[in-house]
Amino acid sequence: MSQSWKTYLSLLKKKKRQEAGMFMVEGLRICRDALASGWAVEAVFATEAFAASSAGEAFREMLRQHGWEWQLLAPGNFRRLAETESPQGILLVMRLPAEGTLLSGSGWMQAGFLLVLQGVRDPGNLGTIIRSADWFGVDGIILSGDCVDPYNPKVLRGTMGSIFHVPLAVAPELTETLTRLKQHGFRMYASAVEGAQAVPEIQFRKPLALILGNEAHGVSGELFALSDQTVRIEQYGRAESLNVGIAGAVLLAHIAGQIYQKGHSTR
């Protein structure tokens, strides 16, 4: 039996999400993806306005097919849970996924195209990166322990449901994790601004990992030392820089264009 909606307010904080092993998603599209993902549902909340809409009726049927019924909330209470200015009126409380195999040997053998994130702090950037990784066929994302929580509400909204499509793993000891990846045959490519080879000039092969760094400081010297090659995006205009979300999408597009479209590897 689902608890009172007030018990879930604490999930707006990272520490409480981690302690409870739960997080919340709000909005019709991401709730559909959440339900279809097979991840465990803890509770479902809706407003009367959403319940009375045609979209609400269709989603309620989807819920029933999964053995769930929603609890109706007053608009003010729903907004407190959703933490958005204009919520759509449907919210799911989800269980965090069990620790996967992405950081195990078997996980690496099944993957071949990994994305490594070091110190990405902005929720909007992380949401964009996860969505881009999903689009470009990344097999998994490894995050350093100081990255923003991928289950932060702003990150979740930015992923547009891709959070449920790409395996994620947090590696508190990132250097050690990447060292083990290299021992399993992965080639490391670290993103850089200067002194690196332009990405179109590089021949990429699986298994590989692309490393993106912190918004302000980039990839650390320690991870540069571990990388097999540094890569950069060619600049043709006068902008000072690209944010890590956009830079990541450009790099992933180049890599995916080689390993998936040119016959070097198949997904």
Buried (B, 14 or more C-beta within 10 A) or exposed (E): EBEEBEEBBEBBEEEBBEEBEBBBBBBBEBBBBBBEBEBEBBBBBBBBEBBEBEBBEEBBEEBEEEEBEBEEBEEEBBBBBBBBEEBBBBBBBBEBBEEEBBBEEEBBEEBBBBBBBBBBEBBBBBBBBBBBBBBBBBBBBBBBEBBBBBBBBBBBBBBBBBBBBBBBBBBEEBBEBBEBBBEEEBBBBBBBBEEBEEBEEBEBEBBBBBBBBBBEEBBBEEBBEBBEBBBBBEEEEEEEEBEBBBBBBBBBEBBBEBBBEEEEBEE
